[in-house]
Amino acid sequence: MPHNPQKSPVFLFLQGPHGPFFNGLGRMLRAAGADVWRVGFNAGDRAFWFHPRSFIPFRGTLEQWPDRFSQLLDDRIVTDIVLYGDTRPIHAKAIEIAKRRGITVHVFEEGYMRPYWVTYERGGSNGNSRLMDMSISDMQSALELSDMEAPLPPAHWGDMRQHVFYGALYHWFVMFRNGDYRNFRPHRDLPVTKEFLLYLERLLLMPFHAVSRRIETMRIRLGGFPYHLALLQLEHDSSFRMHSPFATMTDFLAEIVEGFASGAPRHHHLVVKAHPLEDGRVPLRQEVRRLARLHGVQDRVHYVRGGKLAQLLNDARTAVTVNSTAGQQVLWRGIPLKVFGRAVYAKPEFVSNQGLQAFFAAASRPDNRAYKDYRRFLLETSQVSGGFYSSRGRRRLMRHVVDMMLSPDDPYEALRTGSAAPRQQLQVVT
């Protein structure tokens, strides 16, 4: 919805990524002349918002939230709401109310081509994204207005340590400083105390996990056997929970291992790659071993803990996933990919529709030209270079995303109408 040119926009922030990104974004919007407010639902939200006068604590229950949110929209004359992830209950209800009122909904998410970009969309993300209803031909038509070359990712760039650190710090505040927010309930099933301990354990064990991962990866790369990749996700991730046919990651693994055992050539192997933020709340390694023994392929199935995907992808024959954004890295390399859930990249031009056994036996190749057009479309619209967690990533992100938020057009419409601002090319970082 275009902003009234006679009035400054009023942004109401809800929950954001762990860390100071939302605070910096709010500061930049205020510098641009907007009014900015932040609703905090717990002590972790409060700890990372450094503008006390604009902080609005919500201490009520989930049932009381819709009425309080509607009141805030009226009291502050809100024109825009800003949030991270669109499926947690407080956000889903807020989006529903805001859309009924014609209020612009700004949604941030981890990048569809992470870790070098983040996602900025309006109205919804992942399975609720406008991308779900766009065809490749629609994207190709929009690209006729642009001659930008799609940027390559940098050689080194990541903020995993900062991500884990801010996650642990956030949960520490919720665990030890949450006395004023006794009605707060996390959107995940795990108690906050357990979340904090898992983050802390992961932070402390990162060096040991890295050594174990390198050893296992080296064994696979030196093994000389063809292999297929199963790309796991976090079981509590909203994209998996809301847009997946599986209730648990174990359900997904059971189908994959069975399909591999019955369809793949006997000299092929299966590599199960855990999500980089997997924290042990689900015993995935034990489940992989159990399923491999059940189907008689225990000598041909490997489990790799987290880490970067590139080294394993370079030699993979195929990859399967529910709807992980890692599927973008698979397609970028022209590797056959099978997807089980709703994903923004699950287009018929480059995602296999074969049955699982046939896919493991002889996968059809993706249309790489169509994927390149798709990738370029995303990089000119909803994918913004930078990151939420490192200071360098936040600086880079802020240079572009504030102007995108202040634009009357959403990122996809801006490209179609020719009003999109030029994007800065990613540079190789050494």
N, C-alpha and C positions, 0 to 999 in steps of 0.2 A: 504494500500500500504506500503510495507516495506521501511524503511528509507535507504538512501544511507549510508553505513557504513563509507564512506570517508568524509562525511559532516554532520555537526550538523543540527538537524532539526530546522526549522524556523516556529514558531507558531504565527498565527495571530488571536487574540481574537476579537470577535464581542460583542454583548450585553450579559450580564450575569444576574444571580439573584441579586436582590437588596442587597447591602451590600458589604463587603470586600472580599468575597470568591475568585472572579476571580483575585484580586490583589495578594492574598496569593498563589494561584495556579501558577500564572506567576512567582512569586519570586522563588518558588520551582523548576520550570522548568529551570529557569536561573541557579540555583545552580547545576542542573544536566547537564549543558553545552549547553542547547538549546538557540537559539535566540528567544525573545518574543516581540511582538508588540501588541498594542491594538488600535482598531478603536473606537472612541467615537462619539456618535450621539447627545448628549445633555450634559447639565451641570451635570446631575445625574451620567452619565457614568464617567465623568471627576473627580467628587468628590471622587469616591471610587477607583481610580487608582493612586497609590502613587509613580509611577515611571515616572516622566515627560518626560524623554528623549525617552521613548518608546511609548508615547501616540500620536496618529494620529487623529486629529479632522476631522470629515466629516461634512461640513456645506452646502452641496448641497441638491438637491431634490431627491426624490425617483427615478425619471426618470434618474437622472445623476449617481445613485449609481452603476449600473452594469459596466459602463465604468471605474469609479474610482476604484471599487473593482478589476477589471481585471488588471488595472495599478499597484495597490498595490501588487498583486500576482507576477507580473513581476519584479517590483523594488526591493522587499524584498526577492525574490526567495523563496516564501512561500511553505513549504511542508505540513503544517497542518493548518486547521482553527478550532477554538474552539467557541462554542456558547451555549446558553441556550434556548431551545425550537426551533423547526425547521419549524414552520409555519408562524411566523410573516414575512411580505413581504421582509424586508431586508435580513433575514436569508434564506428564501426560494430561493430567487434569487442567493444568495451567494453559497448555496449548489449546485444548478443547475450548476453554472459556475465551482465550485471546482471539482465536479464529472467528468465533461467533461475533465478536465485537469489531472485527476488521483490524486488529492490532498486529503489527508485523512481528513475526517470530523468528529470531536469529538463533540458529542451532550450530553449535560447535561439536566436533567429534574428532577422534583420532583419524589421521589421514587415510583415505582409501588407498593411497600409495605410500603409506608410512614407511620409514620414519622420517623422510625428508620433507614431507608436506603434512599439513593438517586440513581438515574438512571444515568449510564454512558454507552452510546452506540456509535456506529459509523454509519454514514450515515443517520440515522433518528430515531425517537422515536414515541411512541404511535402507531397510525395507519400506520406510515411509518417505524416501527421497523422491523428488521429481524424476530422477534418473530411471526409476523403475518403469515409467511409462514412456520413455524416449527410445526411439529406434536408432540404429546406427545411421540410417539415411537422414534422420532428423539432425543428428550431430554433424554429419558431413555437410549438410546444407548450411548450418550455422558457421562452419569452419571456412566457407567460401569467402567470408568477410575478413579472414585473418591469414597472414602468411608467416606467423611465428613458427619457428622450429621448436619441437618439444624438447625441453631441457633434459640432460642426463643427470642422474643423481651424483652427488659429490663422492669422492673417494672415501672420505671418513666423515661421518656425522651421525651423532646419536646422543641420546640423553637418558639412557636406561638407568644409570646410577642416580641421577637427579629425580627421575620418576619414582624409583623405589624409596629414596630418601624422603621426598615430600609425602608419599603415601604413608610411610611410617610416622612421620611427624603429625600429619592430619589425624590419624587414628589415636595417637597419643593424646592430643587435645580432647578428642571425643571421649576417650576413656577416663581421663583424669580431671578434666576441666568442664565437664558437661552438666554441672549441677543446675544451671539455669534452664536447661533444655530437657527436662525429665520425660517429656512426651515424645522425644525424637526416636524414630525407629529407622534404622538403615534400610536402603532399598534391597540389600542383599540378605540372604538367610543367615549368614554366619554372624555370631556375636562380635561386637566391636573389639572386645578383648582378644578374641582369637585372630581377627584381622590384623591387629597391631602386632601380635606375636609372630604371625606369619611374615609380615613385612620386615620385622626386625631380624628374624632368622634368615630370610633371604638376603638382606643387606650384609649380614655378617658372613654368610657362606658363599657369597658371590665369587671370591677367588678360587675356592675349592671346586665349586660347580664348573667354573671356566676350565679348569684343568681336566676334569672328568669329561666334559663336552669335547674338548680338543682330542683327547685320546680316542673316544668313540667315533668322532668324525674322521679321524685319520684311518682308523680300522676300515671304515666303509670305503673311503676314497682309495685305499690301497688294496681293497679286496678283489678288484678286477671283475666283479659281477654286475650285471645290469640290475637296477633297482628302481622301485616306485616309491613316491613320497606320500605319506598321509599327514596332512597338516592339521594339528590339533588347535583348539581354541580354549579360552577360559570358560569353564562350565557356567560360571556366574555372569559371563558377559551378556549384555542386553541383546546384541545381535544374534547370539546363539539361542538365547532363551525365547526371544520373541519371533524370530524368523527362521526357525529350524524345525524339521520333522522329528527330531530326537529330543527326548527328555533329559538325557545325560550324555556325557562324552563316551562313557562305556558302551552305550547303545550304538553310537556311531562306530566305535572301534570294533564291536562285534560284527557289524555288517561288512566293514572293510576287510578284516582278517579272513572272514569266511569267503568273500568274493575273491580275494587274492589267492587263497588256497585252492579254490576250484577253477580259477580262470587263468592265472599267470603261468607262463612256462616254468618248468621245474628248476631251471637254473637262475631264475629271477629272485630277487630279494625285496622285502618291504621295509622301508625306514619310516618309523613313526616319530615325527618331530613335534616336541612339546612347544607350547607357546612361550615366548621369552619371559613372560611374567608368571608362569606357572609356579605356584608356591607350595604344592604338596598337599593341599586340602583334599584332593582326590588322588588315590594311590594308582596313578596311571601306569607306572612301570610294572607293578605287580599284575595289573589287568592285562597289559600287553603280553606278558609272559604266560599268563593263564590261558588267554585266547589262542596264542600261538601253539601251546601244547595241545589244546583241545582239537585243533585242526591239523596237527601233525607237521607244523612248519616252524617249530621252535628254532631250528638252525638257520632259518632264512628271514627272521624278523628281528629288527634292531630298534632300540629306543634311544633317542637323543634328547637330552635335557636342554630346552631353550636355546638361547644364542641366536646368532645371525643365520639367515637361511641361504645366503648366496653360495657358499662353498658346497653345500649339498645339492642345490638346484642345478649347478653347472653340468652335472653328469646324470641327472635324473631322466628316466624314460617317460614317466607320467607323474601327475600329482592328483590327489583327491582331497576334498575339504568339505565342510558344511557350508560356510559362507565367509571364511576368513579373508581379510584384506590381503593376506599373503598370496592369494590367488592372482593378484595383479602382477606380482613378481614372476609367477609361473608363465603367465600369458606374454609378458614382455620378452621372455626368452623363447617364445614359440613352442612351449612344451604342452602336450595335450593335458587338459584339465577337466575333471568331473566335479560338479557342485551339487550338493543335496538340498541346501536351503535357499531362501530368497537373498540375492546379492545384487548390488548395483551393476556388477560386471557380468552377470549371468545372461549374456546375449547369445542367441542361437548361432551367430556367426563364428564364435570362438570358444564356446563351452560345449563339451560333448554331451549328446543325448543318448549315448549307448548304455546298455545295461552294464552293471559292474563287472560281470565275468567277461563280457566281450571287450570292455574297456581295458582290463588288465591283459587280455590275450593279444589284442591288436587295436590300440587306440587310434581314433581319427585325429588328424592334425587340425589345429585351429587356423582360421583365416587371419594370418598375421597382419595383412594390410588393413583389414577392418579394425583389428585391435589397436594398431598404431593411430588410426583416426580417433578411436574412442579415447585413448590415452591423451592425445593432444587436446581433445575437447575438455577433458577433466582439468588438465593443467592450465587451460585458459579460463576456467570458470570456478569450480568449487574447491580446487586444491591450491592451497596457499603455502608457499615455501616458508619453513620455520618450524617451531616446536613450542609446546606448552611449558616445558620443564627446565631447560637450560637457559641461562641469561642470553646467550648468543641466539638461540632459537626464538626466544620471545622478541628480541629486538628485530629480527628479520621479519617475523610474522606481523608485528605491529606496523611496520612500514607500509603494508598493503591492506590489511584487513579492516582498518578503521574507515578508510575511504570506501571500501566495499559495503560496509554497514550503513554508511551515510547516503549511499546512492539510492535513488528511488527504484532502481531495477535490481532484481536478484541476480546472482552471478550468471545464470543460464540465459536470462532475458537480456542482460547487458551485452553478451556476446552476439546474440541474434540481432539486436538493434544497433550494434556498432558502438555502444557507449562504454564498453569495458576499457579500463585503464591498462596501459602496457604493463606487462609483468617483467620483473627483473629475472634475468636468467640465473640459474644456479651455477655457482662457480666451484671448481674442484678445490677441496680443502685438503691440505696435506699437513 
